[in-house]
Amino acid sequence: MTNRGKAIQGDASILLTASPRHGAVIPINHEGSFRVTTAENGGKDLVKIDNNATRPALNTLHGVDTAGYSDNYSSEKWRVIGATGAARFAAGKFRIDGANGYLGVNVMPFANIAVLVRPAADGDRGLAIIRPTKTANARLLEFQDQDNQIQGQAFDDNGRPIAVGTPAKVTAGDQASYANPRVQVRDIAGNITAAVKASPTAAGIIAKVTFSRPYAAPPLAIAIHDHSVVLGDLYISSRSTTGFTVSTRSALRGGSILNFDYTVTA
């Protein structure tokens, strides 16, 4: 028998054999590909399987969507939009916006909100984070800046809020010889130890706290918790987006040691 067609590579019997029992097998080496093209417009690729030796891939091209149905084309369960990269899963309850990657769970993605979650029914919880094991001790939730540095507040392995990130700066006021931040000083809370100057003493500034990063607006509330042996009659004498000032209303005994906590609600 003379082969008058094009030369082929591979086992022609496997290439051409197909049946309802065995299906169809089309072997290709890693230089080849399997393609489905349009019959018009120059035969544009719609589906292509690359048998790449490093990373094989199933490609859809020219805006072809991929979709899944639970029945005969009437109940669509998921779809990836080829033209935009948008996607929807769980019969449209889980959606990803194609332009910005916004995510919506049980709700359409909303502009300028990265993740929007709407519980499906009354009594459902919106978001829960589960500790992987009873011995796990890493943070369950934290907030990071643009350089992936942790900032502001986090939640520990037991779900308790903790202040983290870049410490606030503490400087002594005119009525203190020093004002030292403790280890836990942060923008949202901290502890400070200060010594009243020897003399002369008067009502005035004990410490100035400068936030590591400015707030968008001055804090709504700043609470002072005085733990000094002799109370310092302390109060917040000024506040701004960049920090706040702790002062005393009365002249204190020279050399007195003050210790106080602060909490900031912005």
N, C-alpha and C positions, 0 to 999 in steps of 0.2 A: 504494500500500500504506500502511495506517495503522499506526503504531507505537503499540500500546496498553500497552506496558510502561513501565519507568522510563527517564527521560532518561539517556543515556550520554555520555561524553566520549572522544574519540579516534576511531580508524579502526575501525569495526565489522567490516569484512572481515578485518583483521589479527587483531582480538580473537577472532573466532569460527573462523578457519581453523586446522585442525590435520590433520596427516597423518603416516604413518610416515616419509615422506621428509623433510618439512620440520619435523616436530615441532610444538610449540605455542608461540606467541608471545603474551604478555599484556603489552602496554605500559602503564606507569603513570607519571604525572608525580610530581614530588617531594612532592606533598601526599598521594599515595595509598600503599597498601600491599597486599601479597599475603599472605593469611592462610590457615592450616589450623587448624580449630577442632574441638573435640569436638562430638559430636551431642547430648550430654546435659550436665547441670550448667551450663546457661546458655550453652553455646557458648564454653568457655574457649579462648583462643589456645594452640596447641601450637607452631606455626612461623609466623614473621612476617618478611617481607622489607620493610624500609623503604627507599624510594628517596629517602633524605635527600640534599639537594643538597650538604651539607658532608661527611657521613660515612655512606654507605649501610651497612646492616647486615643480616646474617642472624641473626635471634633465635630461640632455642628457649626456651620458657616452661613454667611449671608442672611443673618437674622432668624435662623431656624430655632424655634423653641424646643425644649424637651419637656414632656409632660407625662403624668401617670394617672391612670383611671382605675377605679375599683370595679367597673362594669364595662358595658359596651359603649364607651365614648360619652356617657351622659354625666357621670359623677367624677369630675376631675378632683384629684387629691393633692397634686403638686404640679408646679410648672416653673421652669427657669426661662426667663425671657432672653432670647438670644441677642436682640437688638440693644438692650440696655443693661443686662446683667441683673435686673430685678428678679426676685424669686418669691414664691408663695408655697407654703407647705401646710399640712394638716387641713386640707380643704379650705385654704385661704385664711386660717386663723393665725398663722405665723408668716409675716411678710417682711421682705427686705427691699428697701428702696434702691433702685438701680443707680441714681445719680450721686447720692451721698452716703449710701450704706445705712441710712436710718432703719431701725428695727421696730416693728410693732407686733405685740402679742395680744391677740383678740381685739385688735384695733388697727386702723390704718396708720402707717408711719406718719409722723408729723414733723414739719419743717423745724429745724434747729433743736430737735430733741433726739439725742442719739438712740436711746432705748425707751420705748413707751409700753407699759404693761397695764393691761386692764383685766382684772379677775373675771372669769367667765360667769360666775354666779355669786349671789350674796352668801357670805360665809367662807368664800375662797380667800386664801392668802395671796397677796400680790407678789411677794418676793421672799424667798427663804434661802439661807446659806447654811449648809450642813457641814459640821465638823467631820472630817473623814474617819477619824478614829478617836477613842476616848483618851489617848495619850498625845494627840496632836496639839501642838502649842504655837503654831504660826497664826498670824492675824487672819481673821475671816474676811475682813473688808478694810480697804485703805484707799486713800485718795492721793494721786500723784500729779506732779506738774508736767510740763511739756517735755522734760528731760527724764521722766520716770523716777524722779526723786519724791519720796513720800512727804506729804505736807499736811498740816492742819490737824486732822482727826482720823483715827482708825478705830477698829473694833477688834478686841483680842479674841482668843480661842474660846472664851466663854460668853462672847457677845457684849462685853463691857466696853464703853467708849474710853479711849485713851488719847491723850494729846501727844502728837508726834511732829516730826519735821524739824525745820530750822528754828533754833531757839530765838526768843525775843532778846533784845539788848536792854540791860538794866544799868542805869547810871545814878550815882548818888546826887541827892538834892542839896540845897544850901544849908539844911539843918542836919545833915548826916555826914559823918566822916567816911563811911563807906556804905554801899548797898550792893549786896552780892546775890546773884540769882542762884537758886538751888538747881539740882540736876534736872528737875522736871519742869523748868520754866519753858513755856511755849506761848504762842499767840493766844490760845483760848483759855489757858489756865497756868498757874505756877505758884511757886513759893519764893519769898524773898526774905533775907535777913539783913538788917541795917543797924548801924550804930549811930546814936545821936551824938553830934559833935560835943566836945567837952564844954565849951563856952564861947560866946554867950549864946544861949538858946532862946528861941522864939517860935511862934507859930510859923509854919512854912513848909517847904517841899522836902519830903523824905526820899523819894525815888521817882525816876522817870523811866517808863517802860516804852521801848520802841518796837513795834511789830516787825517781824521778819519780812512781811509783805503787807502793803496797805490794804485795808478793807475798801469796798466800794462806797461805803458811807460810815460815819462814826458809829461805834457800837451802841446798841439800844440800851444795854445794861452792863455795868461792871461792878461786881460785888467784891468787897474786901472782908476777909475773915481774920481778925486779929488774934494771934496766939501768944502775944507778948506777956511776960510775967506781970509787968505794969502796963496796962493798956495804953496805946498811943493816941487815942482819939483820932483815928485815921479816917480819911475820906478821899474820894476822887475829886480833885480840884479842877481838872481839865481833861478833855478827851477829844480825839480827832481820828481821822482815818489812819493815821500813822502811829498812834500810840496814846498813852494816857499818863497822868501825873498823880502820885499819891502824896498827900500832905497831912499835916497834923494841925488841929485847930488850936492847940495850946502849946506853951513852952514846956518841954519835957526835961527831965533831969539829965544833966550832961553825962554822956557815956552809957546811957540806957540802951539795951539791946532790944530791937523790935523784930518780930517774926510774924509774917502774915501771908495768907494765901490770897489769890485773886482768881476770879472767873469772868470770862468775857462772853457776852451774848451779842452777836452782831445782827 
